Amino acid sequence: MIKLLLTGIWACVVTLGAVYFSVQHASAPKVSEEEATRAALQEYVPGELITVPVIANGGVQGYFLAKLSYAADKTKTKTLQIPLKEGATSALYNILVGKKLINIADTSNFDLTHFKDVLRDGLNEVYGDKLIFEVYVEQLEYLNKADLARLAQPPDEAHEPKPVPVVDKNGATAHEVMPGKDAPSGH
């Protein structure tokens, strides 16, 4: 009995000692001075949903829908004459239409990291300073002409699901009328 008691006390002491030393020797993650400075200067700037036409073969082939947000230098955004959200939207049209970053015919070689880097560098070039630290892609979709035509059509009644009557085990269908809504008399 005493051996069991001493074994229990020994297990408690070892466990408490291990926890004590692990807490004493644990260190916070090391953040470089540059990262700490950047985090202090950084602010999240939500972007707008933009629609960029894809022009090929002499006409519009479809549209990209993109919603991008930014990590920007908050001290520099306060000095801008045009707010970052609106200025970035205008600049994005120039970058996305002019540089043709996405090849619709072959999307297998699309590199999201390269896409975000080109946008960040292009926006920083437009503003003439390192204003944007990072670009966040919240939404990026492509709609071709067939998608647009399908969305523009009213719902097809032939393909629209019809209500299915609920039939109980005796073959009776549910057709109750709510009280006060033209209820048949005598029921």
TIRO-2110 file (N, C-alpha, C; in Angstrom, 1 decimal):
// TIRO-2110
0.8, -1.2, 0.0, N, 1, A
0.0, 0.0, 0.0, CA, 1, A
0.9, 1.3, 0.0, C, 1, A
1.9, 1.2, 0.8, N, 2, A
2.8, 2.4, 0.9, CA, 2, A
3.5, 2.6, -0.5, C, 2, A
3.9, 1.4, -1.2, N, 3, A
4.5, 1.5, -2.5, CA, 3, A
3.6, 2.3, -3.5, C, 3, A
2.4, 1.9, -3.4, N, 4, A
1.4, 2.6, -4.3, CA, 4, A
1.3, 4.1, -4.1, C, 4, A
1.2, 4.4, -2.8, N, 5, A
1.1, 5.8, -2.4, CA, 5, A
2.4, 6.6, -2.8, C, 5, A
3.6, 6.0, -2.6, N, 6, A
4.8, 6.7, -3.0, CA, 6, A
4.9, 6.8, -4.5, C, 6, A
4.5, 5.8, -5.2, N, 7, A
4.5, 5.8, -6.7, CA, 7, A
3.6, 7.0, -7.2, C, 7, A
2.4, 7.2, -6.6, N, 8, A
1.5, 8.3, -7.0, CA, 8, A
2.1, 9.6, -6.7, C, 8, A
2.8, 9.8, -5.5, N, 9, A
3.4, 11.0, -5.1, CA, 9, A
4.6, 11.3, -6.1, C, 9, A
5.4, 10.3, -6.4, N, 10, A
6.5, 10.4, -7.4, CA, 10, A
6.0, 10.9, -8.8, C, 10, A
4.9, 10.3, -9.2, N, 11, A
4.3, 10.7, -10.6, CA, 11, A
3.9, 12.2, -10.5, C, 11, A
3.3, 12.6, -9.4, N, 12, A
2.8, 14.0, -9.3, CA, 12, A
4.0, 14.9, -9.3, C, 12, A
5.1, 14.6, -8.6, N, 13, A
6.2, 15.5, -8.5, CA, 13, A
6.9, 15.6, -9.8, C, 13, A
7.1, 14.5, -10.5, N, 14, A
7.7, 14.5, -11.9, CA, 14, A
6.9, 15.3, -12.8, C, 14, A
5.6, 15.1, -12.8, N, 15, A
4.7, 15.9, -13.7, CA, 15, A
4.7, 17.4, -13.4, C, 15, A
4.6, 17.8, -12.2, N, 16, A
4.7, 19.2, -11.8, CA, 16, A
6.1, 19.8, -12.1, C, 16, A
7.1, 19.0, -11.9, N, 17, A
8.5, 19.5, -12.3, CA, 17, A
8.6, 19.7, -13.8, C, 17, A
8.1, 18.8, -14.6, N, 18, A
8.2, 18.9, -16.0, CA, 18, A
7.4, 20.1, -16.5, C, 18, A
6.2, 20.4, -16.0, N, 19, A
5.4, 21.5, -16.4, CA, 19, A
6.1, 22.8, -16.0, C, 19, A
6.7, 22.8, -14.7, N, 20, A
7.3, 24.0, -14.3, CA, 20, A
8.5, 24.4, -15.2, C, 20, A
9.4, 23.4, -15.5, N, 21, A
10.6, 23.7, -16.3, CA, 21, A
10.2, 24.0, -17.8, C, 21, A
9.1, 23.4, -18.3, N, 22, A
8.7, 23.7, -19.6, CA, 22, A
8.2, 25.2, -19.7, C, 22, A
7.5, 25.6, -18.7, N, 23, A
7.0, 27.0, -18.7, CA, 23, A
8.1, 28.0, -18.5, C, 23, A
9.1, 27.7, -17.7, N, 24, A
10.2, 28.6, -17.4, CA, 24, A
11.1, 28.7, -18.7, C, 24, A
11.2, 27.7, -19.4, N, 25, A
12.1, 27.7, -20.6, CA, 25, A
11.4, 28.0, -21.9, C, 25, A
10.1, 28.1, -21.9, N, 26, A
9.4, 28.4, -23.1, CA, 26, A
9.7, 29.9, -23.5, C, 26, A
9.8, 30.1, -24.8, N, 27, A
10.1, 31.5, -25.2, CA, 27, A
9.1, 31.9, -26.2, C, 27, A
8.8, 33.2, -26.3, N, 28, A
7.9, 33.7, -27.3, CA, 28, A
8.5, 33.7, -28.6, C, 28, A
7.7, 33.6, -29.7, N, 29, A
8.3, 33.5, -31.0, CA, 29, A
9.1, 34.8, -31.3, C, 29, A
10.2, 34.6, -31.9, N, 30, A
11.1, 35.7, -32.1, CA, 30, A
10.7, 36.4, -33.4, C, 30, A
10.4, 37.7, -33.3, N, 31, A
10.0, 38.6, -34.4, CA, 31, A
11.1, 39.6, -34.7, C, 31, A
11.5, 39.6, -35.9, N, 32, A
12.6, 40.5, -36.3, CA, 32, A
12.1, 41.9, -36.1, C, 32, A
13.1, 42.8, -36.0, N, 33, A
12.7, 44.3, -35.8, CA, 33, A
12.0, 44.8, -37.1, C, 33, A
12.4, 44.3, -38.2, N, 34, A
11.7, 44.8, -39.5, CA, 34, A
10.3, 44.3, -39.5, C, 34, A
10.0, 43.1, -39.1, N, 35, A
8.6, 42.6, -39.1, CA, 35, A
7.8, 43.3, -38.1, C, 35, A
8.4, 43.6, -36.9, N, 36, A
7.6, 44.3, -35.9, CA, 36, A
7.3, 45.7, -36.4, C, 36, A
8.2, 46.4, -37.1, N, 37, A
8.0, 47.7, -37.6, CA, 37, A
6.9, 47.7, -38.7, C, 37, A
7.0, 46.7, -39.5, N, 38, A
6.0, 46.6, -40.6, CA, 38, A
4.6, 46.3, -40.0, C, 38, A
4.5, 45.4, -39.0, N, 39, A
3.2, 45.1, -38.4, CA, 39, A
2.6, 46.4, -37.8, C, 39, A
3.5, 47.2, -37.2, N, 40, A
3.0, 48.4, -36.6, CA, 40, A
2.4, 49.4, -37.6, C, 40, A
3.0, 49.4, -38.8, N, 41, A
2.7, 50.4, -39.8, CA, 41, A
1.5, 49.9, -40.7, C, 41, A
1.2, 48.6, -40.6, N, 42, A
0.3, 48.0, -41.6, CA, 42, A
-1.2, 48.1, -41.1, C, 42, A
-2.0, 48.3, -42.2, N, 43, A
-3.4, 48.3, -41.9, CA, 43, A
-4.1, 47.5, -43.1, C, 43, A
-5.3, 47.0, -42.8, N, 44, A
-6.0, 46.2, -43.8, CA, 44, A
-7.0, 47.2, -44.5, C, 44, A
-6.9, 47.2, -45.8, N, 45, A
-7.8, 48.0, -46.6, CA, 45, A
-8.6, 47.1, -47.5, C, 45, A
-9.9, 47.0, -47.2, N, 46, A
-10.8, 46.2, -48.0, CA, 46, A
-11.0, 46.8, -49.4, C, 46, A
-11.0, 45.9, -50.4, N, 47, A
-11.2, 46.4, -51.8, CA, 47, A
-12.6, 46.2, -52.2, C, 47, A
-12.9, 46.7, -53.4, N, 48, A
-14.2, 46.6, -54.0, CA, 48, A
-14.3, 45.4, -55.0, C, 48, A
-15.4, 44.9, -55.3, N, 49, A
-15.6, 43.9, -56.3, CA, 49, A
-15.5, 44.6, -57.6, C, 49, A
-14.6, 44.2, -58.5, N, 50, A
-14.4, 44.9, -59.8, CA, 50, A
-14.7, 43.8, -60.9, C, 50, A
-15.2, 44.3, -62.0, N, 51, A
-15.4, 43.5, -63.1, CA, 51, A
-14.5, 44.0, -64.3, C, 51, A
-13.6, 43.1, -64.7, N, 52, A
-12.7, 43.4, -65.7, CA, 52, A
-13.0, 42.7, -67.0, C, 52, A
-13.2, 43.4, -68.1, N, 53, A
-13.5, 42.7, -69.4, CA, 53, A
-12.3, 42.0, -69.9, C, 53, A
-12.5, 40.8, -70.5, N, 54, A
-11.4, 40.1, -71.2, CA, 54, A
-11.6, 40.3, -72.7, C, 54, A
-10.7, 41.0, -73.3, N, 55, A
-10.9, 41.3, -74.7, CA, 55, A
-9.9, 40.5, -75.5, C, 55, A
-10.4, 39.7, -76.4, N, 56, A
-9.6, 38.9, -77.3, CA, 56, A
-10.4, 38.7, -78.7, C, 56, A
-9.6, 38.6, -79.7, N, 57, A
-10.2, 38.4, -81.1, CA, 57, A
-11.1, 39.5, -81.4, C, 57, A
-10.8, 40.7, -81.0, N, 58, A
-11.6, 41.9, -81.4, CA, 58, A
-12.9, 42.0, -80.7, C, 58, A
-13.1, 41.4, -79.6, N, 59, A
-14.3, 41.5, -78.8, CA, 59, A
-14.2, 41.1, -77.4, C, 59, A
-15.2, 41.3, -76.6, N, 60, A
-15.2, 40.9, -75.2, CA, 60, A
-15.6, 39.4, -75.2, C, 60, A
-14.7, 38.6, -74.6, N, 61, A
-15.0, 37.2, -74.5, CA, 61, A
-15.6, 36.8, -73.1, C, 61, A
-15.5, 37.6, -72.2, N, 62, A
-16.0, 37.3, -70.8, CA, 62, A
-15.5, 38.4, -69.8, C, 62, A
-15.7, 38.1, -68.6, N, 63, A
-15.4, 39.1, -67.5, CA, 63, A
-14.8, 38.4, -66.3, C, 63, A
-13.7, 39.0, -65.8, N, 64, A
-13.2, 38.6, -64.5, CA, 64, A
-13.9, 39.4, -63.4, C, 64, A
-14.3, 38.6, -62.4, N, 65, A
-14.8, 39.3, -61.2, CA, 65, A
-13.7, 39.1, -60.1, C, 65, A
-13.3, 40.2, -59.6, N, 66, A
-12.2, 40.1, -58.6, CA, 66, A
-12.5, 41.0, -57.4, C, 66, A
-12.2, 40.5, -56.3, N, 67, A
-12.3, 41.3, -55.0, CA, 67, A
-11.0, 41.1, -54.3, C, 67, A
-10.2, 42.2, -54.3, N, 68, A
-8.9, 42.2, -53.7, CA, 68, A
-8.8, 43.2, -52.6, C, 68, A
-8.1, 42.8, -51.6, N, 69, A
-7.9, 43.7, -50.4, CA, 69, A
-6.4, 43.8, -50.2, C, 69, A
-5.9, 44.7, -49.4, N, 70, A
-4.5, 45.1, -49.3, CA, 70, A
-4.1, 45.2, -47.9, C, 70, A
-2.8, 44.9, -47.6, N, 71, A
-2.1, 45.3, -46.4, CA, 71, A
-1.3, 46.5, -46.8, C, 71, A
-1.5, 47.7, -46.3, N, 72, A
-0.9, 48.9, -46.7, CA, 72, A
-0.3, 49.6, -45.6, C, 72, A
0.6, 50.5, -45.9, N, 73, A
1.3, 51.4, -44.9, CA, 73, A
0.3, 52.5, -44.5, C, 73, A
-0.1, 52.4, -43.2, N, 74, A
-1.2, 53.4, -42.8, CA, 74, A
-0.7, 54.8, -42.7, C, 74, A
0.6, 55.0, -42.5, N, 75, A
1.1, 56.4, -42.5, CA, 75, A
1.1, 57.0, -43.9, C, 75, A
1.3, 56.2, -44.9, N, 76, A
1.3, 56.7, -46.3, CA, 76, A
-0.1, 56.8, -46.9, C, 76, A
-1.0, 55.9, -46.4, N, 77, A
-2.4, 56.0, -47.0, CA, 77, A
-3.1, 57.3, -46.5, C, 77, A
-2.7, 57.8, -45.4, N, 78, A
-3.3, 59.1, -44.9, CA, 78, A
-2.9, 60.3, -45.7, C, 78, A
-1.7, 60.2, -46.4, N, 79, A
-1.3, 61.3, -47.2, CA, 79, A
-1.7, 61.3, -48.7, C, 79, A
-2.4, 60.2, -49.1, N, 80, A
-2.9, 60.1, -50.5, CA, 80, A
-4.0, 61.1, -50.8, C, 80, A
-3.9, 61.7, -52.0, N, 81, A
-5.0, 62.6, -52.4, CA, 81, A
-6.3, 61.9, -52.8, C, 81, A
-6.1, 60.7, -53.4, N, 82, A
-7.3, 59.8, -53.7, CA, 82, A
-7.2, 58.7, -52.7, C, 82, A
-8.4, 58.3, -52.1, N, 83, A
-8.3, 57.2, -51.2, CA, 83, A
-7.8, 55.9, -51.8, C, 83, A
-7.2, 55.1, -51.1, N, 84, A
-6.5, 53.9, -51.6, CA, 84, A
-7.5, 53.0, -52.3, C, 84, A
-8.7, 52.8, -51.7, N, 85, A
-9.7, 51.9, -52.3, CA, 85, A
-10.0, 52.3, -53.7, C, 85, A
-10.3, 53.6, -53.9, N, 86, A
-10.7, 54.1, -55.3, CA, 86, A
-9.6, 54.1, -56.2, C, 86, A
-8.4, 54.6, -55.7, N, 87, A
-7.2, 54.7, -56.6, CA, 87, A
-6.7, 53.3, -57.0, C, 87, A
-6.8, 52.3, -56.1, N, 88, A
-6.4, 51.0, -56.4, CA, 88, A
-7.3, 50.4, -57.5, C, 88, A
-8.6, 50.6, -57.4, N, 89, A
-9.5, 50.1, -58.4, CA, 89, A
-9.2, 50.6, -59.7, C, 89, A
-8.9, 51.8, -59.9, N, 90, A
-8.6, 52.4, -61.2, CA, 90, A
-7.3, 51.8, -61.7, C, 90, A
-6.3, 51.7, -60.8, N, 91, A
-5.0, 51.2, -61.2, CA, 91, A
-5.1, 49.7, -61.6, C, 91, A
-6.0, 49.0, -60.9, N, 92, A
-6.1, 47.5, -61.2, CA, 92, A
-6.7, 47.3, -62.6, C, 92, A
-7.6, 48.2, -63.1, N, 93, A
-8.0, 48.0, -64.5, CA, 93, A
-6.8, 48.1, -65.4, C, 93, A
-6.0, 49.1, -65.2, N, 94, A
-4.8, 49.3, -66.1, CA, 94, A
-3.9, 48.1, -66.0, C, 94, A
-3.7, 47.6, -64.8, N, 95, A
-2.7, 46.4, -64.7, CA, 95, A
-3.3, 45.2, -65.3, C, 95, A
-4.6, 44.9, -64.9, N, 96, A
-5.2, 43.6, -65.3, CA, 96, A
-5.5, 43.6, -66.8, C, 96, A
-5.9, 44.7, -67.4, N, 97, A
-6.3, 44.7, -68.8, CA, 97, A
-5.0, 44.8, -69.7, C, 97, A
-4.0, 45.6, -69.2, N, 98, A
-2.8, 45.8, -70.0, CA, 98, A
-1.8, 44.6, -70.0, C, 98, A
-1.7, 44.0, -68.8, N, 99, A
-0.6, 42.9, -68.7, CA, 99, A
-1.1, 41.5, -69.0, C, 99, A
-2.4, 41.3, -69.1, N, 100, A
-3.0, 40.0, -69.4, CA, 100, A
-2.4, 38.9, -68.5, C, 100, A
-2.6, 39.0, -67.3, N, 101, A
-2.0, 38.1, -66.3, CA, 101, A
-2.5, 36.7, -66.3, C, 101, A
-3.8, 36.6, -66.8, N, 102, A
-4.4, 35.3, -66.8, CA, 102, A
-4.8, 34.9, -68.2, C, 102, A
-4.3, 33.7, -68.6, N, 103, A
-4.6, 33.2, -69.9, CA, 103, A
-5.8, 32.3, -69.8, C, 103, A
-6.9, 32.7, -70.4, N, 104, A
-8.1, 31.9, -70.2, CA, 104, A
-8.0, 30.6, -71.0, C, 104, A
-7.3, 30.6, -72.1, N, 105, A
-7.2, 29.3, -72.9, CA, 105, A
-6.5, 28.3, -72.1, C, 105, A
-5.5, 28.7, -71.2, N, 106, A
-4.7, 27.7, -70.5, CA, 106, A
-4.5, 28.2, -69.1, C, 106, A
-5.5, 27.8, -68.2, N, 107, A
-5.4, 28.3, -66.8, CA, 107, A
-4.5, 27.3, -66.0, C, 107, A
-4.0, 26.3, -66.6, N, 108, A
-3.2, 25.3, -65.8, CA, 108, A
-1.9, 25.9, -65.3, C, 108, A
-1.4, 27.0, -66.0, N, 109, A
-0.1, 27.6, -65.6, CA, 109, A
-0.3, 28.9, -64.8, C, 109, A
-1.5, 29.1, -64.2, N, 110, A
-1.8, 30.3, -63.4, CA, 110, A
-1.1, 30.1, -62.1, C, 110, A
-0.3, 31.2, -61.7, N, 111, A
0.4, 31.2, -60.5, CA, 111, A
-0.1, 32.3, -59.6, C, 111, A
-0.8, 32.0, -58.6, N, 112, A
-1.5, 33.0, -57.7, CA, 112, A
-0.4, 33.9, -57.0, C, 112, A
0.7, 33.3, -56.6, N, 113, A
1.7, 34.1, -56.0, CA, 113, A
2.3, 35.1, -56.9, C, 113, A
2.6, 34.7, -58.2, N, 114, A
3.1, 35.7, -59.2, CA, 114, A
2.0, 36.7, -59.5, C, 114, A
0.7, 36.3, -59.6, N, 115, A
-0.4, 37.3, -59.8, CA, 115, A
-0.4, 38.3, -58.7, C, 115, A
-0.3, 37.9, -57.5, N, 116, A
-0.4, 38.9, -56.4, CA, 116, A
0.9, 39.8, -56.3, C, 116, A
2.0, 39.2, -56.7, N, 117, A
3.3, 40.0, -56.7, CA, 117, A
3.2, 41.1, -57.8, C, 117, A
2.7, 40.7, -59.0, N, 118, A
2.6, 41.7, -60.1, CA, 118, A
1.6, 42.8, -59.7, C, 118, A
0.5, 42.4, -59.1, N, 119, A
-0.4, 43.4, -58.7, CA, 119, A
0.2, 44.4, -57.6, C, 119, A
0.8, 43.8, -56.6, N, 120, A
1.5, 44.6, -55.6, CA, 120, A
2.5, 45.6, -56.2, C, 120, A
3.4, 45.0, -57.0, N, 121, A
4.4, 45.8, -57.6, CA, 121, A
3.8, 46.9, -58.5, C, 121, A
2.8, 46.5, -59.3, N, 122, A
2.1, 47.5, -60.2, CA, 122, A
1.5, 48.6, -59.4, C, 122, A
0.8, 48.3, -58.3, N, 123, A
0.2, 49.3, -57.5, CA, 123, A
1.2, 50.2, -56.8, C, 123, A
2.3, 49.6, -56.3, N, 124, A
3.4, 50.5, -55.7, CA, 124, A
4.0, 51.4, -56.8, C, 124, A
4.1, 50.9, -58.0, N, 125, A
4.7, 51.7, -59.1, CA, 125, A
3.7, 52.9, -59.4, C, 125, A
2.4, 52.6, -59.4, N, 126, A
1.4, 53.7, -59.7, CA, 126, A
1.5, 54.8, -58.6, C, 126, A
1.7, 54.3, -57.3, N, 127, A
1.7, 55.3, -56.3, CA, 127, A
3.1, 55.9, -56.1, C, 127, A
4.1, 55.3, -56.7, N, 128, A
5.5, 55.8, -56.6, CA, 128, A
6.2, 55.6, -55.3, C, 128, A
5.7, 54.6, -54.5, N, 129, A
6.2, 54.4, -53.2, CA, 129, A
5.9, 52.9, -52.8, C, 129, A
6.5, 52.4, -51.8, N, 130, A
6.2, 51.1, -51.3, CA, 130, A
5.0, 51.3, -50.3, C, 130, A
3.8, 51.3, -50.9, N, 131, A
2.6, 51.6, -50.1, CA, 131, A
1.9, 50.3, -49.8, C, 131, A
1.9, 49.3, -50.7, N, 132, A
1.2, 48.1, -50.5, CA, 132, A
2.2, 47.0, -50.1, C, 132, A
2.0, 46.4, -48.9, N, 133, A
2.8, 45.3, -48.5, CA, 133, A
2.4, 44.0, -49.1, C, 133, A
1.1, 43.7, -49.1, N, 134, A
0.6, 42.4, -49.6, CA, 134, A
-0.8, 42.6, -50.2, C, 134, A
-1.1, 41.8, -51.2, N, 135, A
-2.4, 41.8, -51.9, CA, 135, A
-3.1, 40.5, -51.4, C, 135, A
-4.3, 40.6, -51.0, N, 136, A
-5.2, 39.4, -50.6, CA, 136, A
-6.2, 39.2, -51.6, C, 136, A
-6.3, 38.0, -52.2, N, 137, A
-7.4, 37.7, -53.2, CA, 137, A
-8.6, 37.1, -52.4, C, 137, A
-9.6, 37.9, -52.3, N, 138, A
-10.8, 37.4, -51.7, CA, 138, A
-11.8, 36.6, -52.6, C, 138, A
-11.8, 37.1, -53.9, N, 139, A
-12.6, 36.4, -54.9, CA, 139, A
-12.0, 36.6, -56.3, C, 139, A
-11.9, 35.6, -57.1, N, 140, A
-11.4, 35.7, -58.4, CA, 140, A
-12.2, 34.7, -59.3, C, 140, A
-13.0, 35.2, -60.1, N, 141, A
-13.9, 34.3, -60.9, CA, 141, A
-13.9, 34.8, -62.4, C, 141, A
-14.2, 33.9, -63.3, N, 142, A
-14.3, 34.2, -64.7, CA, 142, A
-15.7, 33.8, -65.2, C, 142, A
-16.3, 34.7, -65.9, N, 143, A
-17.6, 34.4, -66.5, CA, 143, A
-17.5, 34.6, -68.0, C, 143, A
-17.7, 33.5, -68.8, N, 144, A
-17.6, 33.7, -70.3, CA, 144, A
-19.0, 34.1, -70.8, C, 144, A
-19.1, 34.2, -72.1, N, 145, A
-20.3, 34.7, -72.8, CA, 145, A
-21.5, 33.7, -72.5, C, 145, A
-21.2, 32.4, -72.5, N, 146, A
-22.3, 31.4, -72.3, CA, 146, A
-22.8, 31.5, -70.8, C, 146, A
-21.9, 31.8, -69.9, N, 147, A
-22.4, 32.0, -68.5, CA, 147, A
-23.3, 33.2, -68.4, C, 147, A
-22.9, 34.3, -69.0, N, 148, A
-23.6, 35.5, -69.0, CA, 148, A
-25.0, 35.3, -69.6, C, 148, A
-25.0, 34.6, -70.7, N, 149, A
-26.3, 34.4, -71.4, CA, 149, A
-27.2, 33.5, -70.6, C, 149, A
-26.7, 32.5, -69.9, N, 150, A
-27.5, 31.7, -69.0, CA, 150, A
-28.0, 32.4, -67.9, C, 150, A
-27.2, 33.3, -67.3, N, 151, A
-27.7, 34.1, -66.1, CA, 151, A
-28.7, 35.2, -66.5, C, 151, A
-28.6, 35.6, -67.8, N, 152, A
-29.6, 36.7, -68.2, CA, 152, A
-31.0, 36.1, -68.6, C, 152, A
-31.1, 34.8, -68.8, N, 153, A
-32.3, 34.2, -69.2, CA, 153, A
-33.2, 34.0, -68.0, C, 153, A
-34.5, 34.2, -68.2, N, 154, A
-35.4, 33.9, -67.0, CA, 154, A
-35.4, 32.4, -66.8, C, 154, A
-35.8, 32.0, -65.6, N, 155, A
-35.8, 30.6, -65.2, CA, 155, A
-36.7, 29.8, -66.2, C, 155, A
-36.2, 28.7, -66.7, N, 156, A
-36.9, 27.8, -67.6, CA, 156, A
-37.9, 27.0, -66.8, C, 156, A
-39.2, 27.2, -67.1, N, 157, A
-40.3, 26.5, -66.3, CA, 157, A
-40.2, 25.0, -66.6, C, 157, A
-39.7, 24.5, -67.7, N, 158, A
-39.6, 23.1, -68.0, CA, 158, A
-38.6, 22.5, -67.0, C, 158, A
-37.5, 23.2, -66.7, N, 159, A
-36.5, 22.7, -65.8, CA, 159, A
-36.7, 23.1, -64.3, C, 159, A
-37.7, 23.9, -64.1, N, 160, A
-37.9, 24.3, -62.7, CA, 160, A
-38.6, 23.2, -62.0, C, 160, A
-38.2, 22.9, -60.8, N, 161, A
-38.8, 21.8, -60.0, CA, 161, A
-40.2, 22.1, -59.7, C, 161, A
-41.1, 21.1, -59.9, N, 162, A
-42.5, 21.2, -59.6, CA, 162, A
-42.7, 20.7, -58.1, C, 162, A
-43.7, 21.3, -57.5, N, 163, A
-44.0, 20.8, -56.1, CA, 163, A
-44.5, 19.4, -56.2, C, 163, A
-44.0, 18.6, -55.2, N, 164, A
-44.4, 17.2, -55.1, CA, 164, A
-45.4, 17.1, -54.0, C, 164, A
-46.6, 16.5, -54.2, N, 165, A
-47.6, 16.3, -53.2, CA, 165, A
-47.1, 15.3, -52.2, C, 165, A
-47.4, 15.5, -50.9, N, 166, A
-47.0, 14.5, -49.9, CA, 166, A
-48.2, 13.6, -49.7, C, 166, A
-47.9, 12.3, -49.9, N, 167, A
-48.9, 11.2, -49.8, CA, 167, A
-48.6, 10.4, -48.6, C, 167, A
-49.6, 10.1, -47.8, N, 168, A
-49.4, 9.3, -46.6, CA, 168, A
-49.6, 7.8, -47.0, C, 168, A
-49.4, 6.9, -46.0, N, 169, A
-49.5, 5.5, -46.3, CA, 169, A
-50.8, 5.0, -46.8, C, 169, A
-51.9, 5.8, -46.6, N, 170, A
-53.2, 5.4, -47.0, CA, 170, A
-53.6, 6.0, -48.4, C, 170, A
-52.6, 6.7, -49.0, N, 171, A
-52.9, 7.3, -50.3, CA, 171, A
-53.5, 8.7, -50.3, C, 171, A
-53.7, 9.2, -49.1, N, 172, A
-54.3, 10.6, -49.0, CA, 172, A
-53.3, 11.6, -49.1, C, 172, A
-53.6, 12.7, -49.9, N, 173, A
-52.6, 13.8, -50.1, CA, 173, A
-52.9, 14.9, -49.1, C, 173, A
-51.9, 15.6, -48.7, N, 174, A
-52.0, 16.7, -47.8, CA, 174, A
-52.4, 17.9, -48.6, C, 174, A
-53.6, 18.5, -48.3, N, 175, A
-54.0, 19.7, -49.0, CA, 175, A
-54.8, 20.6, -48.0, C, 175, A
-54.2, 20.8, -46.9, N, 176, A
-54.8, 21.6, -45.9, CA, 176, A
-54.8, 23.1, -46.3, C, 176, A
-55.8, 23.8, -45.9, N, 177, A
-55.9, 25.2, -46.1, CA, 177, A
-55.7, 25.9, -44.8, C, 177, A
-54.9, 26.9, -44.8, N, 178, A
-54.7, 27.7, -43.5, CA, 178, A
-55.9, 28.4, -43.1, C, 178, A
-56.2, 28.4, -41.8, N, 179, A
-57.4, 29.1, -41.3, CA, 179, A
-57.5, 30.5, -41.7, C, 179, A
-58.6, 31.0, -42.2, N, 180, A
-58.9, 32.3, -42.6, CA, 180, A
-58.5, 32.6, -44.1, C, 180, A
-58.0, 31.5, -44.8, N, 181, A
-57.6, 31.7, -46.2, CA, 181, A
-58.5, 30.9, -47.1, C, 181, A
-59.7, 31.4, -47.3, N, 182, A
-60.7, 30.8, -48.2, CA, 182, A
-60.9, 29.3, -47.8, C, 182, A
-61.1, 29.1, -46.6, N, 183, A
-61.4, 27.7, -46.1, CA, 183, A
-62.7, 27.3, -46.6, C, 183, A
-62.8, 26.1, -47.2, N, 184, A
-64.2, 25.6, -47.6, CA, 184, A
-65.1, 25.5, -46.4, C, 184, A
-66.3, 25.9, -46.6, N, 185, A
-67.3, 25.8, -45.5, CA, 185, A
-67.7, 24.4, -45.3, C, 185, A
-68.1, 24.1, -44.0, N, 186, A
-68.6, 22.8, -43.6, CA, 186, A
-67.5, 21.9, -43.1, C, 186, A
-66.3, 22.3, -43.0, N, 187, A
-65.2, 21.5, -42.4, CA, 187, A
-64.9, 21.9, -41.0, C, 187, A
END
